[in-house]
Structures are given as structure tokens and as C-alpha cells.
Amino acid sequence: MAEASLLDTFIRYGLPAILGSTVIAALVKLWQERRAARRDLIADWRENLVPLLDKPISLGEPKAKYPFMRHKSYASLRQHLKPDLVERPRSTTSPSRF
């Protein structure tokens, strides 16, 4: 009888605690991985795009006026920008308005 009681107690209290902590640990690990990936993206943007921001060049109409717009890192940044910020460099006639 005591053995069944001990097993019932473990199933009722011990098992949920073990399973719950495993789920929480998995969620925390996922959150940390996503945060690290986001941190790496931001570091990449700062390293590759910021030096190119104030160097407009004339390439003709179909090509981008700003070198940062042709960089591969800009593609990952563009999805996080407001639509008007994405269109502004394309529509300006003077680099000083950007």
C-alpha cells in the first residue's frame, strides 16, 4: 500500500515538476537562440551597412543610388523597416534629403 502511495505521489507532484522544468528549459533555450541570432543580425548591419550610409553614388536610374541598398545585409534589414523608410532613398533626387 505504501508503494502505491509513493508512486501516486510521484506521479501527482514529481512528474509534472520534472516535465514542466524540461519544457521551461526548452523555451528559455529557444528564446536565447533567437536573441543571439537577432544580436548577430544587428552586429552585421552595423558592421556592413553603417559605413555605406553616407556615400551616395550615381549609377543610373534602374540601379540603387546608395551602396548600402545593394549590400546583401540590407535585404535582411529591409523587412524590419517601415515601408516609407524603404521607399525614401529610392524616391529622393538629392542625397541630402535622405
C-alpha positions in Angstrom: 0.0 0.0 0.0 2.8 2.4 0.8 4.4 1.7 -2.5 1.3 2.6 -4.4 1.0 5.8 -2.4 4.6 6.7 -3.1 4.1 6.1 -6.8 0.9 8.1 -6.8 2.6 11.0 -5.0 5.4 10.9 -7.6 3.0 10.9 -10.5 1.0 13.7 -8.9 3.8 16.0 -7.8 7.2 14.8 -9.1 6.5 14.1 -12.7 4.8 17.4 -13.5 7.7 19.2 -11.9 10.3 17.3 -14.0 8.3 17.7 -17.2 7.5 21.3 -16.5 11.1 22.2 -15.9 12.1 20.5 -19.1 9.6 22.5 -21.1 10.6 25.7 -19.5 14.3 25.0 -20.1 13.5 24.3 -23.8 11.6 27.6 -24.1 14.4 29.5 -22.4 16.9 27.9 -24.8 14.8 28.8 -27.8 14.5 32.4 -26.6 18.2 32.7 -26.0 18.9 31.3 -29.5 16.5 33.8 -31.1 18.0 36.6 -29.1 21.6 35.6 -30.2 20.5 35.5 -33.8 19.0 38.9 -33.6 22.1 40.2 -31.9 24.2 38.8 -34.8 22.0 40.4 -37.4 22.3 43.8 -35.7 26.1 43.5 -35.5 26.2 42.6 -39.2 24.1 45.6 -40.1 26.3 47.9 -38.0 29.5 46.4 -39.5 28.5 46.3 -43.1 25.8 48.9 -43.7 26.6 51.9 -41.5 29.9 52.7 -43.3 28.0 52.8 -46.6 25.1 55.1 -45.4 26.6 58.5 -46.3 28.2 57.6 -49.7 25.7 58.2 -52.5 26.8 57.4 -56.0 25.3 57.9 -59.4 24.7 54.6 -61.2 21.8 55.5 -63.5 18.1 55.2 -62.8 17.5 51.4 -62.5 20.2 50.9 -60.0 20.3 52.0 -56.4 21.9 55.3 -55.6 23.2 54.2 -52.3 25.7 51.4 -52.0 24.1 50.0 -48.8 20.9 49.2 -50.9 23.0 46.8 -53.0 24.6 45.0 -50.0 23.3 41.6 -49.0 22.8 42.7 -45.4 20.3 45.3 -46.5 17.9 42.5 -47.6 17.6 41.2 -44.1 17.2 44.8 -42.6 14.6 45.9 -45.1 11.9 43.6 -43.7 12.2 45.4 -40.3 11.9 48.9 -41.7 8.7 50.9 -42.2 7.6 51.0 -45.8 8.2 54.7 -46.1 11.8 54.3 -44.9 12.4 51.7 -47.6 11.0 53.9 -50.4 12.5 57.2 -49.3 16.1 56.6 -50.6 14.6 55.4 -53.9 12.5 58.4 -54.4 14.8 61.2 -53.4 16.5 63.2 -56.0 19.2 64.6 -53.7 21.2 62.6 -51.2 21.0 65.5 -48.7 17.2 64.8 -48.3 17.9 61.3 -47.1 
